[in-house]
Amino acid sequence: MKSLMVTIDAMLWAARAVLPAVSKDDVTPVLTAAEWSVKGDVAVLTATDRYRVHQVTVPVSEASEGEFLMPRVQLDWIRRNANAYRSPLARVRVSWSEPEEGAPVASVLGSGVIRAEVVFGTDELAMQRRPVKGVFPPVARLFPEGAAEAGEMAEVYGMNPDFLADLRGLRKGRHEPLRFYSPRLRDGQRLAHPMLVTNADGSARALIQPNLLLDGAAS
């Protein structure tokens, strides 16, 4: 199995940041998962419920490269149980296997497995689930390359209050500011692109659909 290790604090932050955007509607099962993309010494977690996209980048160690779709229930389990082990010595280990070609789809070998463990000394809590099947939509490509492409710093906007409250999870600390970028103007009209929100160092970001925004001047 492939695996990675991540600190408790980094894992708790990542879970808080992306869980609000993981869909609870199982009509589209692939959206009820968070996509993990592991490369080098970082893991990128991405989630979307069609109306918004949340994405975070966290440092990892002892990591294998790969991608998998972790079910919402498993990511929430990590959040709840990791919170009980707030120690610099505690770690979260995530292991995953890919489906074996030719194995029955209904079997573990045919579907793959994701195992999440909260490790603290000799104590260990574990939860095992099958990954969500399907192709995760390529929403990461919707993010602009930089602030200049993202647009102007936002002035006054009305936003869905529930979505606005969920953005707090992008912060690493309670007093860390968030940056809001509105779509650029073209010929006096705003482009129909989502608003970009980032934390202070750019390691967490979100997109909010334009139909959830109200121009403050018009409200």
N, C-alpha and C positions, 0 to 999 in steps of 0.2 A: 504494500500500500504506500501511496505517497503521503507526505505529512508536512506540517509546519508547526512552529511554536510562536506564540505571541504573548506579550505581557498582559496581566489582568487589566491594568488601566487602559491600555491601547484597545483591548478587545471590548471592554465596557463602552468606551467612547464610540467605537465603530458600530456596535450594536444599537446604541441610542440614536446614532446619526441616521442609519439606513432603515431601521424597522418601521418608522412612520410611513415610508413610501412603499413598503412591501404590501401588495394587494391582499385583501381579505376575501376577495371575490374569486371563488374557485371555478368560475365559468371559463377563465383562461388560466389554467394551472401554472403555466410557466411564470406568470407574474406574482404567484404566491411564494416565490423564492427570491433569495438574494444571490446574485452572481458573484462568485469569487474568481478572480484572475490573479494568479501568483506568478511572478517573474522576478528573478534575482532575490533581493532582500526586502521586497515589498509585496503586499497583497492589496488589490483594489476591489472593494465591495460596491456593487451597484444594485439599486432597486428602483422600480417604477410601478405606479398604479394607473398609468396612462395620463394622469393629470399633472404629474411632477416626477422628477428624477432626483434621487439623492445618491451621492457617490463619495466614498472616503478612501484614502490611501494610508495604510498602516505598515510600520516596519515589522518584519518577521525574521525568524532565525531558523536554522536547521531545515530550510524549506526546499521542497520539491516544486518544480514548475508545473503548472496545469490550470485547468478551469473546471468548476463544478457549480451546481445550483443547489444551495442549501435551503431546505424548507423553512418557512417562517417560524414554525413551532420549535425547530431546533435552534435557530438563532435567538429566539426569545428565551429558550431554556438556558443557553449560555449566559445571556444577560442576567437572568435571575440568580443563577447559581454562582457565577463569577463574583457577583456583588457581595457574597458571603465570605469571600476570601480576598479581602483588600490588603494584600501583603506584597512587598517587593519580591518575595521569594515564590509567589504563586504564578502559575503559567496556565495558558490554555493551549492544548494540543488538538489540532484538527487533522484527521487522517481521512483519505478518500481513495477509493478504488474505481477504476473505469470498467464498464461492461466488457466481458470477454466475448469475443466473436464466436458465434456458434452455440453459446450457452442459452438455455431456455430463458426467455424474457422475464418470466415470473420468478426466477431464482435470483439469489443474491449475486451470483456470478454474472448473470445476464443483465442485471439492472445496475450493479455497482452499489457502493455503500459509503456513507459519510459517518465518521465517528468523532464526536466532540468530547473532550475530557478536560475537566478542571483539575489541575494537579497542584497539590500543596504538601510538600514533604512526602510522607507515606500515604496521605489521604488522596483519594481519587474518586471523582464523580464522573460518570460517563453516560452518554446518550447516543444511540445509533439509529440512523434513519437511512432510507433509500433516497438518493437524490431525485429532485423533480426532473421529469423528462421533458424534452422539448428544446427548441432553439430560443435562447433569450434574445429579445429584440436589441438591435445595435444602437441603443439610446446614448451610449457614451460618445458617439461621434457627433451628437447634437451640441456638445459643449464647445464653446469657442476656444481658440488657441490661446487667447490672452485678453486682458482687459480692454485693449484698444479695439479688438474685434467685437467684444461683448457689447459695447455701447457706452452710454454716459452713466455716471453715478446717478442713481434714482433721486428724484426730487420728492414729490408727494404722491403717494399711491394708496388706493384702498386695496386690501388683500383679504382673501379668505382667512378669518381669524384662526381657524383650526390649523390650517397649513402654516400660518405665520408662527404659531406656538410650537409646531413640530420642528421648525428650523433651529430652535435652541439647541437641539441635539448635535448640531454641526460644531458647536463650540467645544474647545478642550477645557476651558475654564469658565466659571460663571460670569466673569467680567470681560471676557474676550469679545471684541466687536465683530459684527458681521458686515460684509460689504454687499450692497445691492446695485446691480447694473441693469438699467432699462434698455430695451431695444433702441438702436439708433434711429434717428429721423432721416427720412428721404422725401424730398419735395414737401416738407412740412408735415408729413405723416409718419407715424411710428411703424417700423417694420413689424410684421406679424411673427415675431420670434419670442420665445420665452424670456422671462426675467432670469438673470443669473445671480445667484447668491453664493458667496464664498466666506470661509472663515479667514482669520488674520494671515495665516501662512499658506493658504491655498490647498491644504491637505484634505479639505472637505468642501463640497460644493453641491448646489442644487439648481434645478431648473423648474420654474413655475409656468404653467401654460398661460398664454396671453388672455384667454377668455375668462381667467380668474382675476384679472387685473382691471381696475377702474381708474381712469385718469382722474387724479385728484381735482383738476381744474373743472372737470365736468360734473363732479359729484356734489 
